[in-house]
Amino acid sequence: MKIVAFELEQWERTAFDELAEKHDVETLTDELDDANVAKFEDAEIISTFIYSSLDREVLEKLPKLKMIATRSTGYDHIDVDYCRENDIRVANVPVYGENTVAEHVFGLLLTLSHKLDQAIDRTRKGDFSPRGLQGFDLYGKTFGVIGTGNIGMHAIRIAKGFGMEVLAFDIKPREDCARELGFRYVEMEDLLRQSDVISLHVPSTKKTRHMLSEREFDLMKPGVVIINTSRGGLIDTRALVRALAEGTVAGAGFDVLAEEPVIREEAELLRSVYQRSHNLEALLADHVLIRLRNVIVTPHSAFNTKEAVTKILETTVDNIQSFLAGETLNVVDGAAPVTH
């Protein structure tokens, strides 16, 4: 079986060594996209992270493809309909670093609440003045969690450790966890009105696209802080820029942006102008966000700890081994994707 794994750092490649004992395995640092897919037309199994292009146009050029092993929980970057139509199995990594991403949430939040980025930058320049660096306490503030899956629950545990009050919204409340951890489920509008900090932990679907837009920002308490480590499309970026300008949102911390793939590859910017394949207004708004002093953006790295990535690689290889043995492990069914 021809197996090709993309988007791997050098140390990650060894995870696929056991597959190489019986199969033709190729490991690459490159992403898979329309420009290079012709080189891999003999691939029967591919493994990617979330930056490779796995749309219909690319997948059609892989005639022998039988399986996609994505090294993520979310699979909204894959044309699952095409895979279903062509009997291509898709497997994901449903659990790997829920604590890892939740810890990153508070890394972003503490950076904002203590203006750590500005303070560090200042002292590196030899300026030890605390002027303009006054922040705010987390203790006693209300932490609103939208989505109480595994990551959301870990974020709640951390928030309680800081002495924060926690409100949550989920279409499937876990009341047993609420009793155990001491938080309350409320309606979405109540969470928006009462929270000092709002953290998003929901999947990227048609229903959740722009779940925070002008209407939702207008409901929020003035001075709220927004944290998003899920998917960029959950927030209407233009509405957020307006809310930041008007002071409704005092600060924001993101590990994801709506037009993140294009921002990552500046060479694609001009191409997108002509192809109109991206939302240029959202792209411009993303560029504005990156440059605001009260917005912190990290490069989709919330998952990236040694422990979490090791778990991802182990599960991915297990998924491939399962497929080769004619079994089903962590196979997605084409329903709404979940967040990575």
C-alpha positions in Angstrom: 0.0 0.0 0.0 1.3 3.5 -0.9 1.1 5.8 2.1 2.0 9.5 2.0 2.1 11.7 5.1 2.2 15.5 4.7 2.9 18.4 6.9 5.3 16.6 9.2 8.2 18.0 11.2 11.4 16.0 11.0 11.0 14.4 14.4 7.4 13.4 13.6 8.4 11.3 10.6 9.6 8.4 12.8 6.1 7.8 13.9 5.4 6.2 10.5 8.5 3.9 10.6 6.4 0.9 11.7 4.2 1.2 8.7 7.2 1.4 6.4 8.1 -2.2 7.4 5.4 -3.6 5.2 4.3 -0.6 3.0 5.7 2.0 0.7 5.7 5.1 3.0 6.7 8.6 2.0 6.8 11.4 4.6 7.0 15.1 3.7 7.1 18.5 5.3 5.0 19.9 2.3 1.3 20.5 2.3 -0.8 18.7 -0.3 -2.5 21.0 -2.7 -3.5 21.4 -6.3 0.0 22.5 -7.3 1.7 19.2 -6.2 -1.0 16.6 -6.1 0.0 15.1 -9.5 3.2 13.8 -7.9 1.1 11.6 -5.6 -1.4 10.1 -7.9 -0.4 6.6 -6.8 -1.2 7.4 -3.1 -3.7 4.9 -1.6 -3.6 6.4 1.9 -2.7 10.0 2.8 -2.3 11.7 6.2 -2.4 15.4 6.6 -3.0 18.1 9.2 -5.4 20.9 8.5 -3.5 23.1 6.0 -3.5 20.7 3.1 -6.2 21.2 0.4 -8.5 18.2 0.5 -11.3 19.6 -1.6 -12.9 17.9 -4.6 -10.5 19.3 -7.1 -7.5 17.9 -5.3 -9.1 14.5 -4.4 -10.2 13.9 -7.9 -6.5 13.8 -8.9 -5.9 10.9 -6.5 -7.6 8.1 -8.3 -6.2 5.3 -6.1 -7.1 7.0 -2.8 -8.8 4.7 -0.3 -8.2 6.5 3.0 -7.5 9.9 4.6 -6.1 9.9 8.1 -6.3 13.5 9.2 -4.2 14.4 12.2 -6.9 16.6 13.7 -10.2 16.3 15.4 -11.9 18.6 13.0 -12.4 17.5 9.3 -14.1 20.5 7.8 -11.1 20.9 5.6 -12.0 17.6 3.8 -14.7 17.2 1.2 -16.4 14.4 3.1 -19.2 14.2 0.5 -16.7 13.4 -2.2 -15.1 10.8 0.1 -18.5 9.2 0.8 -19.4 9.1 -2.9 -16.1 7.5 -3.8 -15.8 5.1 -0.9 -12.8 6.8 0.7 -12.6 6.3 4.4 -11.9 9.3 6.6 -10.5 8.9 10.1 -9.7 11.6 12.6 -8.1 12.0 16.1 -11.1 12.5 18.3 -9.2 13.0 21.6 -5.6 14.2 22.0 -5.0 17.4 23.9 -8.1 18.8 25.5 -6.1 20.1 28.4 -3.5 21.4 26.0 -5.9 23.7 24.1 -7.6 24.8 27.4 -4.2 25.8 28.8 -3.6 27.9 25.7 -6.9 29.6 26.3 -5.6 30.9 29.6 -2.2 31.7 28.1 -4.0 34.1 25.8 -6.3 35.4 28.5 -3.4 36.1 31.0 -1.4 37.8 28.2 -4.4 40.1 27.8 -5.3 40.6 31.4 -1.7 41.4 32.4 -0.6 43.0 29.1 2.3 40.5 29.1 3.2 41.0 25.4 3.6 44.7 25.9 5.4 44.3 29.2 7.9 41.8 27.7 8.5 44.0 24.6 9.1 47.0 26.8 11.6 45.4 29.1 13.5 44.0 26.2 14.0 47.5 25.0 15.4 48.5 28.5 12.2 50.3 29.6 11.1 49.1 33.0 8.3 51.7 33.5 4.9 50.1 34.5 3.0 53.0 33.1 0.1 51.9 30.8 0.4 48.3 31.8 -2.4 48.1 34.3 -4.5 45.0 33.7 -7.3 43.2 35.5 -7.8 40.3 37.8 -9.5 37.0 36.7 -10.6 36.3 40.2 -14.3 37.0 40.6 -14.9 37.6 36.9 -17.5 35.6 35.0 -16.1 33.2 32.4 -18.6 32.3 29.7 -18.0 29.0 27.9 -19.8 28.3 24.6 -19.5 24.6 24.0 -18.8 22.1 26.8 -17.1 19.2 25.2 -13.8 17.9 26.4 -11.8 21.2 25.8 -14.6 23.3 27.2 -14.7 21.3 30.4 -11.0 21.6 30.9 -11.3 25.4 30.4 -14.0 25.4 33.0 -11.8 23.5 35.5 -9.0 26.0 35.0 -11.4 29.0 35.3 -12.7 27.6 38.6 -9.1 27.3 39.8 -8.7 31.1 39.2 -11.8 31.8 41.3 -13.9 32.7 38.4 -17.7 32.3 38.1 -18.6 30.1 35.1 -21.6 30.2 32.9 -22.0 27.8 30.0 -24.1 27.2 26.9 -24.4 24.0 24.9 -27.1 22.4 22.9 -26.5 19.3 24.9 -26.0 20.4 28.5 -24.0 18.1 30.8 -25.7 18.8 34.0 -23.8 16.1 35.9 -20.6 18.0 35.1 -22.2 21.3 36.0 -23.0 20.0 39.5 -19.6 18.4 39.9 -17.6 21.5 38.8 -19.9 24.2 40.1 -21.0 26.1 37.0 -24.4 26.9 35.5 -25.9 26.4 32.1 -27.8 29.4 30.8 -29.3 30.5 27.5 -27.0 32.0 24.9 -28.3 35.5 25.3 -27.8 35.4 29.1 -24.3 34.2 28.7 -23.5 37.0 26.3 -25.0 39.7 28.6 -23.3 38.5 31.8 -19.9 37.2 30.9 -16.7 39.2 31.4 -14.8 36.7 29.3 -16.2 34.5 26.5 -14.4 31.5 25.2 -15.5 29.5 22.2 -15.3 25.7 22.1 -17.7 24.6 19.3 -17.4 22.9 15.9 -17.3 24.6 12.6 -20.6 24.0 10.9 -23.1 25.9 8.8 -25.1 26.6 12.0 -22.1 27.9 14.0 -20.7 30.1 11.2 -20.6 33.7 12.5 -22.3 32.7 15.7 -20.8 35.8 17.1 -21.8 38.7 14.8 -23.2 42.2 15.2 -26.3 41.1 17.1 -24.3 39.0 19.6 -21.7 41.8 20.1 -24.5 44.3 20.8 -25.8 42.0 23.6 -22.4 41.8 25.3 -21.3 43.5 28.5 -19.0 46.5 27.6 -15.4 45.6 28.2 -15.8 41.9 27.4 -12.8 39.8 26.3 -13.2 37.2 23.5 -11.1 34.0 23.3 -11.3 31.7 20.2 -9.2 28.6 19.9 -11.7 26.7 17.8 -12.3 27.9 14.2 -12.0 31.4 12.8 -15.4 31.2 11.0 -17.2 31.2 14.3 -16.8 35.0 14.5 -17.8 37.7 12.0 -14.5 39.4 11.9 -15.8 42.7 10.5 -18.4 42.8 13.3 -15.6 42.1 15.8 -13.4 44.9 14.5 -16.4 47.3 14.9 -17.0 46.0 18.5 -13.3 46.6 19.3 -13.4 50.1 17.9 -16.5 51.0 19.9 -15.1 49.5 23.1 -17.8 46.8 23.5 -14.9 44.3 23.3 -11.9 45.3 25.3 -9.6 42.6 24.0 -9.4 39.4 22.1 -7.2 36.4 22.0 -7.2 34.1 18.9 -5.4 31.0 17.8 -7.5 30.9 14.7 -8.7 33.4 12.1 -11.4 33.3 9.4 -9.0 33.6 6.5 -6.0 32.0 8.2 -4.8 29.8 5.4 -4.4 32.8 3.1 -2.7 34.8 5.7 -0.2 32.0 6.3 0.7 32.0 2.6 1.0 35.7 1.6 1.8 34.5 -2.0 -1.8 33.4 -2.3 -3.1 36.9 -1.6 -2.9 38.2 -5.1 -4.2 34.9 -6.5 -7.2 35.1 -4.3 -8.0 38.6 -5.6 -8.4 37.1 -9.1 -10.0 33.8 -8.2 -12.4 35.4 -5.7 -12.1 32.1 -3.8 -11.7 33.9 -0.5 -13.6 36.6 1.4 -11.4 39.5 0.8 -13.3 41.7 3.3 -12.8 39.1 6.1 -9.1 38.8 5.0 -8.6 42.5 5.4 -10.3 42.5 8.8 -8.0 39.6 9.9 -5.0 41.7 9.0 -6.5 44.6 11.0 -7.0 42.3 14.0 -3.4 41.1 13.9 -2.1 44.6 14.3 -4.3 45.8 17.1 -2.6 46.2 20.5 -5.5 44.7 22.4 -5.7 41.6 20.2 -3.4 38.6 20.7 -3.1 36.1 17.8 -1.1 32.9 17.8 -0.5 30.8 14.7 -2.9 27.9 15.3 -0.5 26.5 17.8 -2.8 25.8 20.8 -2.5 22.1 20.2 1.3 22.1 19.8 2.8 20.5 22.8 5.1 17.5 22.7 2.5 15.4 24.6 -0.4 16.3 22.4 1.4 15.9 19.1 2.8 12.5 20.2 -0.8 11.4 20.9 -2.0 12.7 17.5 0.7 10.7 15.7 0.1 7.5 17.7 -3.7 7.7 17.0 -3.1 8.4 13.3 -0.9 5.4 12.9 -3.4 3.3 14.8 -6.2 4.5 12.5 -4.1 3.5 9.4 -3.3 0.1 10.9 -6.9 -0.4 11.7 -7.9 0.4 8.1 -5.2 -2.0 6.7 -6.6 -4.7 9.0 -10.1 -4.2 7.6 -11.4 -2.6 10.8 -13.0 0.8 11.6 -11.3 3.1 14.2 -12.2 6.7 14.6 -14.0 6.8 11.3 -16.1 9.9 10.7 -19.5 9.5 9.3 -19.9 12.7 7.3 -22.0 14.4 10.0 -21.2 17.9 11.2 -17.4 18.2 11.8 -16.0 19.0 15.3 -13.3 21.4 16.3 -9.7 20.5 16.3 
